[in-house]
Amino acid sequence: QIATAELSSLETNGTLPPLKILSHISAEIRDQRLAVRSPALFTAYAVCDQGRWQINDGKTEGWFLSEDLAEITGQILKPLGRVEEQIKIAGELVDLPSLQSQFDRLIARLNLKGWGLLWASPQPRWQNQIDLISDNFDLDDLEILRQEFNQHVLPFERIQNIYCLKELPRGPLGKILKPAVRELLATK
């Protein structure tokens, strides 16, 4: 743990309260990523690769460069997401989880039953494009969702294609297996 909210923040209205960086933590932003240093920071981490364990320090001159995007103002940390969740479309940085949340709220607002996955597909001219994948909506509902969603996002964030799959690959806990989705889309 590197930051915490005040106890009084439990009374907020569901917004993320300010996270104050703990006194024993040094934090800064490097290439938009959160870097931390502390005497209480981990010593090393272990990685198992094909049955062989390797110990990795993971720090450079005591600093650990995380995969978290963040902003720091004074001693307040504002998380912005993970590096792998940010994509580029036409040179613009797009936060895919934020778009997905907006899409999920639209499904709820329209009182539709089902779900859709926003997916970043490679696109030669724009680097990536946003596509919609579902395995439980009918095509008419998906088209309504696309039209409604596209009215409320920036032009480069609009859904370009819709893919209806028989079944999306999921793990034992129901999480979508994105590498398997990528393989399925490659065959479409």
C-alpha positions as CSV (number, residue, x, y, z in Angstrom):
1,Q,0.0,0.0,0.0
2,I,1.4,3.4,-1.0
3,A,-1.6,5.7,-0.4
4,T,-4.8,5.8,1.6
5,A,-8.0,7.8,1.9
6,E,-9.1,9.5,5.1
7,L,-11.7,7.6,7.2
8,S,-14.2,10.5,6.7
9,S,-14.2,9.5,3.0
10,L,-16.4,6.6,3.8
11,E,-19.3,9.1,3.9
12,T,-18.7,10.2,0.3
13,N,-21.3,9.7,-2.4
14,G,-19.5,7.0,-4.3
15,T,-16.8,9.1,-5.9
16,L,-13.2,8.2,-5.5
17,P,-11.8,10.1,-2.4
18,P,-8.4,11.7,-2.5
19,L,-5.7,9.2,-1.9
20,K,-2.8,10.6,0.3
21,I,0.6,9.1,-0.3
22,L,1.9,7.5,2.9
23,S,4.7,9.4,4.6
24,H,7.3,6.6,4.1
25,I,6.7,6.5,0.3
26,S,8.4,8.5,-2.3
27,A,6.4,8.7,-5.5
28,E,6.8,10.4,-8.9
29,I,5.6,10.1,-12.4
30,R,7.9,8.7,-15.1
31,D,6.6,8.5,-18.7
32,Q,3.1,8.8,-17.2
33,R,3.7,5.8,-15.1
34,L,3.8,5.7,-11.3
35,A,7.3,5.1,-9.8
36,V,7.7,4.4,-6.1
37,R,10.5,4.1,-3.6
38,S,10.4,3.2,0.1
39,P,12.3,1.3,2.7
40,A,9.2,-0.8,3.1
41,L,9.0,-1.6,-0.6
42,F,9.3,-5.3,-1.6
43,T,12.8,-6.8,-1.7
44,A,12.2,-8.9,-4.8
45,Y,9.6,-11.0,-6.6
46,A,9.7,-14.6,-7.8
47,V,8.6,-15.7,-11.3
48,C,8.1,-19.3,-12.3
49,D,9.0,-19.9,-15.9
50,Q,8.5,-23.4,-17.2
51,G,8.9,-24.9,-13.7
52,R,12.1,-22.8,-12.9
53,W,11.8,-20.1,-10.3
54,Q,13.7,-16.8,-10.9
55,I,14.2,-14.0,-8.4
56,N,14.0,-10.5,-9.8
57,D,14.7,-7.3,-7.9
58,G,12.4,-5.3,-10.2
59,K,13.8,-1.9,-9.0
60,T,16.3,0.5,-10.5
61,E,18.3,2.5,-8.0
62,G,15.6,1.7,-5.4
63,W,12.7,2.8,-7.6
64,F,10.0,0.5,-8.9
65,L,8.3,1.6,-12.1
66,S,4.8,0.3,-12.0
67,E,2.4,-0.5,-14.9
68,D,-0.1,2.1,-13.3
69,L,-0.9,5.4,-15.0
70,A,-1.4,8.1,-12.4
71,E,-1.2,11.8,-11.6
72,I,0.4,13.2,-8.4
73,T,-0.6,16.7,-7.1
74,G,1.3,17.5,-3.9
75,Q,0.8,14.3,-1.8
76,I,-2.4,13.3,-3.5
77,L,-2.3,10.3,-5.9
78,K,-4.9,10.0,-8.6
79,P,-4.9,6.5,-10.3
80,L,-5.7,6.7,-14.1
81,G,-5.6,3.0,-15.1
82,R,-3.1,0.5,-16.3
83,V,-0.7,0.9,-19.2
84,E,-2.0,-2.2,-21.0
85,E,-5.6,-0.8,-20.8
86,Q,-4.7,2.4,-22.8
87,I,-4.8,2.2,-26.6
88,K,-3.9,4.7,-29.3
89,I,-6.5,5.5,-32.0
90,A,-5.4,8.1,-34.6
91,G,-2.7,9.3,-32.3
92,E,-5.1,9.8,-29.4
93,L,-4.7,7.9,-26.1
94,V,-8.0,6.1,-25.3
95,D,-8.9,4.5,-21.9
96,L,-10.7,1.3,-22.9
97,P,-12.0,0.5,-19.4
98,S,-13.6,3.9,-19.2
99,L,-15.3,3.4,-22.6
100,Q,-16.5,0.0,-21.4
101,S,-18.0,1.5,-18.2
102,Q,-19.8,4.1,-20.3
103,F,-21.1,1.3,-22.6
104,D,-22.2,-0.8,-19.6
105,R,-24.1,2.2,-18.2
106,L,-25.8,2.6,-21.6
107,I,-27.0,-1.1,-21.5
108,A,-28.5,-0.5,-18.0
109,R,-30.1,2.8,-19.0
110,L,-31.7,1.2,-22.1
111,N,-32.9,-1.7,-19.8
112,L,-31.4,-4.3,-22.1
113,K,-30.5,-7.8,-20.9
114,G,-27.1,-8.9,-21.9
115,W,-23.6,-7.5,-22.3
116,G,-21.1,-6.4,-24.8
117,L,-17.4,-6.2,-24.9
118,L,-15.6,-3.2,-26.4
119,W,-12.5,-4.5,-28.2
120,A,-9.5,-2.7,-29.6
121,S,-8.8,-4.2,-33.1
122,P,-5.7,-3.3,-35.1
123,Q,-6.5,-0.9,-37.9
124,P,-3.7,0.1,-40.3
125,R,-4.6,3.7,-40.8
126,W,-5.6,4.6,-37.2
127,Q,-3.5,2.1,-35.2
128,N,-6.6,0.7,-33.6
129,Q,-10.4,0.9,-33.7
130,I,-13.2,0.1,-31.3
131,D,-15.3,-3.0,-32.1
132,L,-18.2,-4.5,-30.2
133,I,-18.3,-8.2,-29.4
134,S,-21.3,-10.1,-27.9
135,D,-22.6,-13.6,-27.5
136,N,-26.0,-12.9,-26.1
137,F,-27.6,-9.9,-27.8
138,D,-29.6,-10.0,-31.0
139,L,-28.2,-8.0,-33.9
140,D,-31.0,-5.4,-33.7
141,D,-30.2,-4.6,-30.1
142,L,-26.5,-4.4,-30.9
143,E,-27.1,-1.9,-33.7
144,I,-29.3,0.2,-31.3
145,L,-26.5,0.1,-28.8
146,R,-23.9,1.1,-31.4
147,Q,-25.9,4.1,-32.7
148,E,-26.7,5.3,-29.2
149,F,-23.1,4.9,-27.9
150,N,-21.6,6.5,-31.0
151,Q,-23.6,9.7,-30.3
152,H,-22.0,10.2,-27.0
153,V,-18.3,9.5,-27.7
154,L,-15.6,11.2,-29.6
155,P,-15.4,10.3,-33.3
156,F,-12.3,8.1,-33.0
157,E,-14.0,6.2,-30.0
158,R,-17.0,5.1,-32.0
159,I,-17.8,1.4,-32.5
160,Q,-16.8,0.4,-36.0
161,N,-17.7,-3.2,-36.3
162,I,-20.0,-5.6,-34.5
163,Y,-19.1,-9.3,-34.0
164,C,-21.6,-11.8,-32.8
165,L,-19.9,-14.9,-31.5
166,K,-21.6,-18.1,-30.6
167,E,-19.8,-18.2,-27.2
168,L,-17.0,-16.1,-25.8
169,P,-14.2,-18.2,-24.2
170,R,-14.3,-17.7,-20.4
171,G,-12.2,-19.0,-17.5
172,P,-13.6,-20.9,-14.5
173,L,-14.7,-17.7,-12.8
174,G,-16.4,-16.3,-15.9
175,K,-13.7,-13.9,-16.9
176,I,-13.3,-13.5,-20.6
177,L,-10.1,-15.0,-21.9
178,K,-8.8,-12.2,-24.1
179,P,-6.0,-14.2,-25.9
180,A,-8.6,-16.8,-27.0
181,V,-11.0,-13.9,-28.2
182,R,-8.1,-12.6,-30.2
183,E,-7.7,-16.0,-31.9
184,L,-11.4,-16.2,-32.6
185,L,-11.5,-12.8,-34.2
186,A,-8.4,-13.6,-36.3
187,T,-10.5,-16.4,-38.0
188,K,-13.5,-14.0,-38.8
